[in-house]
């Protein structure tokens, strides 16, 4: 049991010191943040476009009537 704990401690210390994958994780987090902002922004743009088409449709209906 003592050997297993010691080995796990050594692995964790090595992983803590190893930073070769850190850049990839940072880039992935930045990409995820940009994607989230794009989704939120697209919802607002879609709502504005939908509202514009509704207004155009109402104006066309009133002009035809």
Rosetta blueprint (number, residue, H / E / L):
1 X L
2 X H
3 X H
4 X H
5 X H
6 X H
7 X H
8 X H
9 X H
10 X H
11 X H
12 X H
13 X H
14 X H
15 X H
16 X H
17 X H
18 X L
19 X L
20 X L
21 X L
22 X H
23 X H
24 X H
25 X H
26 X H
27 X H
28 X H
29 X H
30 X H
31 X H
32 X H
33 X H
34 X H
35 X H
36 X H
37 X H
38 X H
39 X H
40 X H
41 X H
42 X H
43 X H
44 X H
45 X H
46 X H
47 X H
48 X H
49 X H
50 X H
51 X H
52 X H
53 X H
54 X H
55 X H
56 X H
57 X H
58 X H
59 X H
60 X H
61 X H
62 X H
63 X H
64 X H
65 X L
